[in-house]
Every structure is written in C-alpha cells, then in structure tokens.
Amino acid sequence: MKFLVFLFFGFLSSEILAQVPSWKQSSQIPVKVNQTFLANPWAGGFNSVQVESMDLNFDGLEDWVIFDRSTQKLSTFLRLKNAAGQISQVYSPQFESLFPKIENWFHLVDYNGDGKKDLFCSAPAGMKIYQNTSGANITFQILVDPVYSEGFSGKINLYVAASDIPAIGDVDGDGDVDVLAFEPAGHYVEFHENVAAKGSGLIQFKKTVDCWGDFLHNDCEDVVLGKSCSTTYIPFQVKGPNQVMHSGNSLALLPNKNGLPDLLFGHVSCQNLIHLINTGTASKPQFSQLNYHFPSGNPVQVGAFASAFPQDVNADGQLDLLVSSNTYDNALYSQDFQHSLAYYQLEGDTWVEKKSSFMQDQMLDVGENAAPLWWDADGDGDLDLLIGNSGIRGALGVRASLSYYENVGTAQQASLVQKSTDYGNFSIATQATDIIPQAVDWDGNGQKELLISYQTFVGVKVALYTMDKKWQELPISVLQVGETPLFVDWNQDGKLDLLVLEKSGRIRSYQFQTDKSLQLDNANWANLLQDINFIPKSLTFLDVDGDGKWECMAFDRMGKAQLITYSLDGKSASRAQAFTWTAELGERVWPFAADWNGDGKMDLSIGLGAGGVQLVENISNSPVMEQLSQDGLQVWPNPSKGPIFVMSAVAGELTFLDIQGRVMMNPMAIQAKETKTIQLPKGYQGSLFIRWVNQVGQTIVKRLLID
C-alpha cells in the first residue's frame, strides 16, 4: 500500500475571513413518489390557495400566480406547451419578488385594456389597485389606495371584508371592470359599477345597486331568491346551527352558455359551494335557480369556506374551474391540506372533477407546517430526508407524523424516494401535533441520533429514536406549552446545549450537566428581541461563509430571514439581511441547515406552513473549499488559541500528535467536506500535528501552531 505524506508548515492562516454569503433557490434534487418522479417537488405545497393567471415570461401563454391565504405566500409557475399541445407547470420562484406585498386576497384583471393584467388586492376595510407597468420586466405601480366608490350618501371606500374574496370583472357586459362584494354583514351583494368613460383607461366606481341579483344569504343551504333588500331588508331569524353569524364569503363569476354571469359563492362556516343560475339579462340579473351542492353529481366539499376560480387550465380556450378552501387557519384540522386544489372540467353540461390536488400532487406536501431534517437514516453514509408535519385527521384523530425519503443517489447528487409517511410508526402510538425532527449526538458517541419534539395535550414532549427502533421519551422538564426546543452546540465547545424558543420570540439557553440535567445559562440568549420589527419564530445554525464559525439564521412570523452573528457568551449579536431577494417565505416556516449537495458548504432546507419544502443553495465563495481541492485537508486558523476547524476532501480519521509523536487526543472520524470543530488540549502550547488517514490508507499530516 502506498502512503502519500504531506508535511505542511505553511498553513491556512487566520486570514480566512467571512465572505459575503450568496444563495439561490434550487430544485436540483429529484424526488420519486409511487414510482413516479415529481415535476415540482420543491415548490412548497398548497393549503388554502387563490389562483390567477398572467403571462410572466412574455411568451404568449398565461402562467399561474397563486396566493396561499393560510400562509400569506405568493408562488409563481410558468406554463409550458410541448409540440403535442400538452401543458406542464414549472415552479419558477424568480417572479415572486416582482409582485407587491399581498395580504388576504387578490385578483389579476386588465382594467384599462392595455393587454396587461393589473393587480387588485386587499387593503384595510377595502381594496387597492396596482397598475401593471411592465416593459422588459414585470413591474407594478400603485394606482389607488384605497379604492373609493360613490355611494348613495357620498364617496366612501369600496368595502371588502378582509375575510372575503370579491368578484371583479365585466359584470354588466359593457366592456369594463366592475366589482361585486358582500355588504359588511355578509347577507347580500353590492354592485359597484365602473362608470368611467369608455376607452378612457380610467377606473371610477359607483354603487348603483345595493342588492345585486335580488337574493339574500342566510346559511349554508338557505338562500332566498327574488327578495329585494334595497328597500325592505328584514333581518333573518335563527333557523339552524349553520346560520350566518358573521361575514366571510367568496365570490366568483362563471359565464353560462348564454354568456350571462352566474355566481359561485362559499361561506366561511360552510363546506359547500353554492351556484346561482342567472336567467335575466346582462344589465338586470335574475337568479331564479340555484344549486346548494355544486357541481351536481360530484359536489365540492371542503372543510370550510369553498372558493372557486374559473380558469382555462388546459389552454383549450374553454373555462375550467379550480376550487380550494379560503380559510386562514385549519381550525380543528377540518381541512385535508394534502388535497387543497380541485380541478373541474366541463364535459357537455356536466362539471367533472379531474384532480383533487391539482399541481399539488407534483410537490412534496406533508399537509401543514413542514419541518425538514437531513439525516443518515439508513446508515449508508449519505443524507436522507425526514419531514415532520403538524398533524392530519384520520381514523385515530389528529396525529402528526414523519415522512421519510431515502437518498438512493450519492452525497453529491442526491435522489430521493418516498419510503414511509410515518417513520418509526410514531403516529400509531402517540397522539401529537407539530413534530420537529433534529439530529443530535445525544449519548456523546460521535454519531447523530434522531430526536423529535412535539406538542401534546399536556405540553411539549421530546423523544429519541433508539437503536432498537423505538421511541424513548426524554425527561426535558424546562419546556412550557407552545415552546420549541433546539438541541445544538451553539457555542461550539464540544458540549450539547439546549435553546428554548419561547412564543414571544425570546430564547433561553441551558447547559447540559454530566447527568443530563439542565442548568439555565441565559434567559435572553443573544438579546434577539431588541429589534421589535423582527421577532424570531424559527431558527437554525450553520457556517455560512466557511470560516468554521457558526451563524444563526432566524425567520420571523412572515418568513423574513436575518443572518445573526452572535458572541460566544450568547449575550449579544449583530444582524444582516439573509437573502438578496425580497419575496417572503410565508407564515410558519421551519429551517434546517445541511450540506445536501455535498459541496462542503452548508445549505438550507426550509419547511413551509403550506406543508412543502424549499431548497436554498449556498453559492458563497469559500477560500477553504478552493484550497481543499488542492491540499485535501484544511486546518484553520493557524496559529490558533482554539478552537480549530478541520475539513477533509473525503472521509477519514483524525489523530493528534505532539512533537515527539505521542497521541494527544482521541482519534475522531471526519466525513467528506465536513467542518469539524475541535477543542485544543488545555494548557498546551507549541506544535501539534494533525494526521488524517482515509479508508485506503492515504495519509496527510499538517502542523498546527498553538499560541
């Protein structure tokens, strides 16, 4: 066996300094589920979505712009047509940051006839409009905020409840854009007519009818037709458990075969979608028929608050129908958030459901509140993917679980195959919600074990997955309801610590004692609440710039990220914006740092509130990585007072020798391109030799000077 020995005295010095971190969103890892590769595995999932279309890349084919009400996140997908005319959807996040901030609801409608769809969206107690001013790139400019309408007693803001979705389009057939919206109590619809001069390119609303279509809405299956409320509105009596007690309605215009606008609407406390059939005229609608369970034969039935979006899904020139829920949260886990967007197609006179999870079936989507972890579950040396969720209602009630995706590729080119939706059969034995998995060297043997935290009826629990494939509850007594534990050696001293993220965003730090008891170290770790505009709701630790020292990546409630550089005593920190793009990742995100592409740089996997995962690749320049390709082993800083960092090009074992060749520290394994943090022997000064040997006997030796 040949030995290659390098005795190197000119080392990487302490000049290895932080580089400006750079990131890009990635979809490079293929994922196979049920023997089929997913088209958009890393798109992030869907919960309660609103679907609009516009041409994002100016190729003449309208693309998808999708807003998730439950997470307040916008997603964009390009639509591509092949030679056979088949349409495919490709997740394209580069367009998301081009849109203004959207909350609650939105519509894309060309109000001025210039061929560009403008943005109508929610504003406090009403709506605002952004004009599409796109040239070579997509741009929007605020046109009016808020939108006013001339009422019967003067001009007031055009009221749309934040919980509602109004209908916006050519309601009266005169060629311009009008608005239909429920009045504040949610019983009847007001018509705001666009009375601007035709061809002026302007928009001016006037409430010309305050009971459009002459119908009154009472509850899920009680709509009174032919009742003019403009002069004789009589409050409803209590008629049943489904009586409307508050506003919350979604509206959509669906042209019928006579070209008249039928109306589809859902209510916040109802599971059904109601169809009002227009038998009047364009200028005077008359709803003489209705269907409480649309479409007949295969009715929509969501957990609550159905919302409909007429769109040409297959680009055949005919309107299809997409249906989702419009709920802000999954109250009582009534929604099936793995089937969030139904696709209906009109065949003859019948609406037929084609899919219950349109586009969503091509994504990783574990339901709600995904929490990812890269961990070598099968012991083959590469990283597999586990994803926790918040819980799904089933035969045993609401139970959270872990989905397991085995890496059947390599460390550098991962390829995932779904193996289980309940890893370790956790949900069978335990009724819990909000699983967050972590990889922790719990017993100090140098190997990382699987550990999870979860919420129960009696508070937060922590469990370890043991060698005999059982879940062992750990006695972590310092946790309160709603808190999140993070087991991490944040100060890189070689000892496991515990950070507890409180609901307020404050973090407590604890040190583990030799008997695994906990001692409070800092009640306000890094003083992160000093910035009232950024309250941490989730965080992970990683070496962003390759200098061997960890940073903290924190996310707030809306999914904005900050990169936090903290002091090793945990008493102070500095902050910087984490990403160059401005698009938010939405509410309830959970990040995890791991080198999932095996290039030696720590990347991010971000679990979204919508149940999916997005990959963010670290593309920062690193002097360590650049030098590693030449030397095979890097040790820095040098000289050092400790700790030191070691990285090798391939896996091997490290041994530490003094100048006489005596072993100074226990040998330790190091994985390929892993940054190993090593505490130096106490009181030692002078030269220390670090010997690295791989599995085939190749050897590299480097000399370290200890001050």
N, C-alpha and C positions, 0 to 999 in steps of 0.2 A: 504494500500500500504506500502510495506516495503522499508525503506531507508537504504542504505549502505553508511556509512560515514567514510572516512579515513582522519584523521588529521595528516599530514605527515610533520615532521620537518627535516628529513634528505633527502635532495633532490639530484637530479642530479646536479652536480656542473659544474663549468666551465672546468672540466676535459674532458667533451665531446669534443674531438678533431677530426680533419679530419682523416678519414681512406683513404687508397689507393683505389680509385674507380676501380671497376671491371664491365665489360659489356659483354654481349653476344647477338649475333643476334638471333632473335626469330621469330617464325611463329605460336605461340600458339593460336592466336585468329581466329576462323573460320569466313568465310565471305560467305554469300549466295547472289547470283545474279540470278534473274529469276528462283527462286525456286530450284536452284542447288548450292551446296557448291563448291567453287573454290578450285582446287587442290593446287595451289601455289599463294595464294592471296598476299603474301608479297615479291614476287620475284623482284619487282621494275619496271616492264614494259619494253617495247621494243620501239625503234624508227627506226633507220637505223642499222640493225644488219648484222654481218657476222657470219656464223655458221660452226664450225668444230667439229670433234669428236675424242675422245681418251678415253681409259679406265682409269678413275680416281681412282676407288677403287679396281682395280685388280681382278674383278670378271669375266672377260672374255667378258663382254658386254660393247661396247663403249658408252661413255656418251657424253653430249653436253658441248662444250666450246663456248660461244657466246660473241662476242665483238660488242658493240654499237658504231658506228662511230660518232654519234652525241654527245655523252656524254663521249667518250673515257673510257668506263667502261666495264670490263670483268665480265661475270656471268657464273656460272657452275651449271649444272644439272645432277644428277645421273639418269640413265635409269634403270628401274626395270622391270623384266619379271615375270608375275604370272604363275601359273600352267597351265593355258589355253593358254599361249604364248602371252598374251596381254602385250603391252609395256606401261609403265607410266613414266612420268618425275617428278622428285622431286628436287626442288630448294635446292642446297647444297653449301652455300657460304664459307664453311670451306676450299674449294680448291682454292679460288680466289687468296689468298695471296701467293700461291705457284708458281704462274707464274711471270715471269719478267714483267716489265712495257711495255705495248704495246700501240702504237700510230698508227692511220690511217688504217692499215690493218694487217692481219696475216694469216698464213696457218699452219696446223699441218700435217707434212709429214715425213715418216720414210726414211731419206736419206741414211742411212748406213745399212739397212736391219737387224737391231738387234731386230725388233719387237716393238720398242718404237718410238712413233711419236715425231719428233723434231719440233722446233718452228722456222718458217721463218716469219720475220716481218719487218716493215718499219724502215728505218734509213734515215738520211738526204741524199736526192738525190739517194736513193738506198735501200738496204736491209741488214739485218744481220741475223745470224743463231745462235740459242741456241741448243746445243745438249741435248737430254733427258737422264739424268744420273740417273734416278730413281732406287732406290732399294726398301726398305721397304716403303719409302715415295716418293712422286713426287718431283724431283729436276731437275733444268736446269742449264747448264753451258755455258757461251758464247763460241762459236766456232770460229766465224769470224765476224768482224765488221770494215768496210763494206765488202760486198762480191764483189770480183773482177771478171771480165770476160776478156778473151783475145780477143781483137777486131782486126779489120783489120789494125790498126795502133799502136798496143801495148795494154798493160793491163790497163784497167780503171775500175772504179766502175760500177757494173751492175746497170744501171739506171732504176729506177721505180719511176714515179711521186708520190708524197705523196697523190695525189687525186685518184690514180689508185688502182686497185686490179689486180695483175698479175696472170697468171695461172702457177701452179707449180705441176709437175707430170711427168710421163713417156710419153713424147710427141712422141718420135720416136720409141717406142716399144723395146728398147734394155735393159730394166730392171732397169734403174737408173732414177734419178730425174733431170729433165730439167726445164727450165724457159722460158715462153713466156711473153713478156712485150712490150707495145706500146713505140715507139720512142718519144722523147720529144714533138713533135708537135701533136701527137695523131692520125696520119693518117695510119700508117702501123705497123705491129708486127715484133719484132726481136726475133730470136730463139737463146737462149743461151744453148748450148748442154753441158751436163756433160761428159767430156772427161777423167775423172779419170779411172784408170784401174779397170776393172770389178772385183768385190769381194774384193776390197781394203778397202772398208768402208770409202773412201775419197770422197770429192766433189771438182770438178775443172771445171769451166765453160769456154766455148769458144763460141763467137758469130760466128756461122757458116752460118747463113742466116739472112740478114737484112730486108727481106720482106717475112716472112714466109707465105706460102699459096697463095702468089701472089694475094693479094686483097688490095684495098685502101678504106679507110673510109672517106667519105666526110661529110654527115649529117645523120639525124635520119633515112632517107629512101633513102640513096644514097651511096651504097657500090659497087665499081667496081671490078668485078671478072676477073681473068686471066690477071691482069695487073702487070707485074714485075717492081717493083720500085727500084730494086737493081742497075739498070744501067740507067733507064730512068724515074726518078721521076719528074713529072710535077706538080707544084702547082695547086690546084683547083681554079676555078673561082667561084665567088659568084653566087650561084644558088637558094638561097631562104632564108627565115628567120631562118631556122634550120641549116644553115651551121656551121660546126665545127670551132670555133674561138679559142679554147684553149683545152688543154689536159684534160682528166678526163674520163677514161674508166675502166670498169670492165670486166675481162675475166674469163671464166670457161671452162674446158674440159669436154665434155659429150660423153662418148663412144657410138657409134651407134651399130646397130645389126651386123655389120661386124667387130666390135672391133676397128674401127678407131676413132680417136678423132675428133668429131665435136666441133665446137666452139660456145659458147654463149657469147654475149657481149652487154653491155649497155653503154650509154654515159651520161655525166653529164647534158646535156641540153635536153635530150630525155626521153620520157615516156615509150618507147617500149624496148623489149628485142629481139635482132637480133640473128637468128640461121643460122650459116654457115654449110652446109652439106658437109662432106668430102667423095669424091668418088675416092680419089687417093690411096696411099699406106702409110704404117707407116713411111717410110723414105722420101717419097715425097707426101705431102698432096696436094690435088686438090679440091678446093671449086667451084663446078660447079652449085650449087643450094643454094638458101637462102630463109629465111622467115623473113620478117621485123616485123611480129606480132606473135611471138612465145608465147605459142603454138596455133596452128590453132584451131579456134572454141571458144577458151576461152583465149585470149591473155593476157599476163602480161601488166598492165598499172599502173605504179606508178606515183607519182607526178613528179619525175625526177630521173634519174640515177639508172636504174634497175641493180641488181646484183644477180647472180644465184649461188647456192651451191648444187651440186649433193651429196646426202647423202642417206644412207639406213635408212629411218625414222622408218619403222615398223619392222626392223630386220628380213626381209624375204629373205635376200641375194640379192635383186634387188635394183638398184639405184632409188631413188625418187629425187625430186627436191624441194628445198626451195628457195624462191625468196623474196628479200627485196629491199629497196632503199639504196643507198650508199652516201646519202647527209650528209654533215657536219651540216647544219642547215636547218630549214624549211622555206626557202625563200618564202615570200608571202603566207605562210601557205598552200602551194600546196599539202603537204603530208597528208594523213589520218593516223596519228600516232596511231590510235586505231586499225588499221588493217595493221600491219607492216611486217608480215612474212607469205607469202602464201605457202601452201603445195600442190604440184602436184604429182600425181601418174600415172605411165604409165599403161594404160589398153589397151592391144592389141598394136596398133600403135598410140594410142591417149593419150596425156597428159591431165589428168582430174584434175581440182582444187578440192581438198578435204576440205581445210580450207583457209580462208583469213587472219586468225590471229592465226596461229599455236602456241601453248603454251601460247601465249598472252591472249587468251580467258579464261585462268585459273588464271589470275592475276587481281589485282586491277590496272587499267590503264586508267587514265583520259585524255590521249593524250600526253601532254607535260608539263614539269615544274610543277609537283605536289607540292602543299603546304598544308600540313595536319593541322587539328585542332581538338583536343578532347574537346567537349563542350556539356553540357546537353541541347540538342536542344528541347527535348520533355518534360522537367521538371519533369522527373521521378526519379531523384536523382543519375543516373549513367551517364557516359560519352558516348556520341555518336561521330561519326567521320564525319567531313566535309573535303573535299579536293578541293582546288581551282586548276585551270589549266591556261595555257597561252592563250588558245583560240582554237576553232575548226571552220573551214569554213563550213557554212551552208547556208540555203536559205536567211538569213538576213546578210550574210557576215561573217567575222571572229569575234567570240564573245566568251569571257571567261565565265565560269560558275562554280558553286559549286555542287559537288556530295555529297549526304547525305546518310550515312549508320547508321541506327538506331541500338542501342545496345539493343537486346532483351534478353540478358543474365543478368549478375549482374556486380557490380563494380569490384568484384574479378575475375569473369570468364565471360569476355565479349564475346558476339556472335553478329556479325553484319549482317544486312540485308539491301541491297540497296533499298532505298525508292524514290530517285529522282536523276536525273543528272543535275537538275537546281533548287537548293534550293532557295525558295523565288522568283522564276521566274526572277532572276536578268538579265539573258542574253536576255530575251524578251524585256525588257525596256531599256537596256543600252548596247551600243557597246563599249566594253572594252577588254583589254588583261591583262594577268598576275595578276590574283586575288590572294591575300594573306589574309587568314582569321585570325582573332585574337579574343580572349575572353577578354573583358575589362569591368571593373566596371566604366562605363562612367558617370553615374549620382550619384555615391557615395552611393548607397543604399545597398551595400554589395553583390549584385548579379551581375554576369558577363553577359554582353550583347555581341552579335555578332557584330563585326566590320570588315570591309574589306577595304583593299587598292587595287587600280587597276590603270592601265595605260590607258589613253585616248589620242585622237589626240591633246588635249590642255594641257596635263600634268598629274601629279599624282592626283588622287582623293581618298577621304575616305568617306565611307558610313556606317551608323549604321542601323541595323535591328531592327525596333521598335516593341513595344508590339502589334500594330495592323497589324503586318506582312507587313510592307512597308519599303522601303529603303530611309533613310534620309541622304542626303549629308551633311557632316560636313565641316565647314569653316576652314580648315587647310592650312594656306596661306604660310607656310615656305618651302613647298616642291617644288623641281625642277624636270624637266624631268629625268626619269631614277632612281630617288632616292626611297628608301624604308623606310616607317615609322614603328617604333615599339613602341607601347603604353605599357609601362611597368614601374612599380615602382622599378627601378633597385637598388636604394639605400635603399629600404625597410623602408621608413619613413612614410608609410601610405598614400602617395600622388602620384597620377598618373603623370608620366613623359613621355616625348617623346624623343626617339632616332631616328635620321635620318641617315641611311646608304647611304653614297654617292657612286657614281660609282667608285670613286678612292679607296674605302675601308675605307676612313676616316669617323668618326662618330661624328655628332653634337648632343648635349644634350640640351633639353629645359625643363623648368618647367612650368606647367600649373598654371595660376593665378586663382583667385576666379571667374572671369568672363569667364573662359576658353580661355583667350588669352594666348599667349606663350612668354616666356622670355628666350633668349639664355643663357644657363648656361655654356657650354663648347664647343668650336669649334673643339676640338680634343679629344673627350672622350677616356680616358684610354690610349691615345697615342699608339694606336694599330699599326700604320704604321712604328714604329721603326724597325720592322723586315721586310726587303724588300723581304724576301723569303716566307712570309706568309701575303697575302693581304686578309682581311676578305671580303667575299661576301654574307654571311648569318650568322645569329646567333640566339640563344635562351638563356633564363635564367632559371636556376634550382639549387636546393640544391642537389648537387651530393652526399655528404657524410653524410647527416643527421645531420649537426651541426646547422641547421637553417639559415645559411648564404648562399646567392646565389652565384653561379659562372656563368660565361658566357661560353657557348660552341659555338665556331666560326668555320666556314668552309671556305676554300679558293676556288679558281676557279675550282680546280681539285677534290674537295671533301675531302681533307685532313682536319682533325679536330684538334683543340687545345682547351684545357681547360684553361680558363683565370680567375685568381683570381684578382679582382680589388679593389682598395681603395674606400671607401665610398664617397670620394670627387670627384671620377671619373677622377683623374689626373694621375694615374699610375696603372700598372698591372704587374703580373708575369704570365708566360705561362708554360704549360706542354703538352706533347703528350696526346691526349684524349683516344686513344684506343691502345691496345697491338698489334692488327693485323695491317698489312701494306697495305692491299688492299684499294684502293681509291674508294669512292662512285661515282665518275664521276663528270662531269661538271654540274653546275646549280642545286645544292641541296638546299633544304629549310628544316631546322629542327624545331621541336616543342617539348617542354618538357611537359609531363603529366604523372600522375600515372595511366597508362591504365590497370594495373593488380591489382590495389587496395591493394598493399602490403605496402604502406606508403613511398616508395622510388620513386623518380622521374625518369621516363624512357624517352626514345627518340623515336619519330616517324620522319623519315627522308624522305621527298618528294624528288624524283629523277627527273632529267631532262628528263628521259625516260617516265615519266608520272605515275610511280608507287610509292609505299611507302614501306619502310623497317622499321621493328621494332627492336630497340636495348634496351634490358632489363638491368636495373641497378641491379647488383647482389652483390653490395658492402656490407660489414658488417657494421651494424649501431648499436652503443650502445643504441641509442634512441629506435629503434624498438625492440631490445632484451628486454629492460626494460619495454617497453609499454605492452608487452604481460602479464607481471606480475602485473603492477600497474594500467593499464587502462588510466592513464593520466600522461603526462610528461611535465615538465616546466623547461626550462633552458635558459641561465646559471643562477645559483643561488649560491651565491649572484649575483646581477646584477646592472648595471648602465643604462641598456636599450640599444636597445630594448630587449624584451624577446621572446622566441619561445614556443608555446604550441602545443601539439599533443594529441589527444584522440583516443582510440581504436575504438569507434563508434561515430556517430554523436550526437551532443547535443548543449547546450547553456552555454556560459561562463559568469560569473558575478564576479566583482572585488570589494572586501570589505576591509575596513581598520580594525584596531584592535578593534574598537568599533562596527563593523558590519555594518557601513554605506557604501552604494553603491558609489564607487569612479569613475566608468566609465560605459558607456552604455553597457548593455548586448550585446553579439555578438554570432552569430551562428558559429559552427565549424563542418566541415564534418569529416567523419571517416578517420583517418590516414592523415589528412591534417596538414601540418606545418603552424601554424598561427603565423604571425609576429605581435607583439603588442608593441606599443609605451607606455612607462610608463608615469604616470602623472608628469608634470613638477614640479620640486622642492620638490617632495615627497621623504621622507626618512623613513626607518623603515620597519615594516612588512606589507605585503599586502597579503590578502587571495584570492585565485582563486577558485571559486566554479563552478563545472561542473555538469550539470543535463541533463540526456538523456530523450527521449520521454516517457519512462515508469517510470520516477521518480527516477531512480538510481542516487545517488549523490556521488561525490568525491570532497574533499577540499584539496588544497595544499597551503602551506605557502611559500611566496617569500620574501627574504630579499633584500631591495633596499638600496644600498650604498649612 
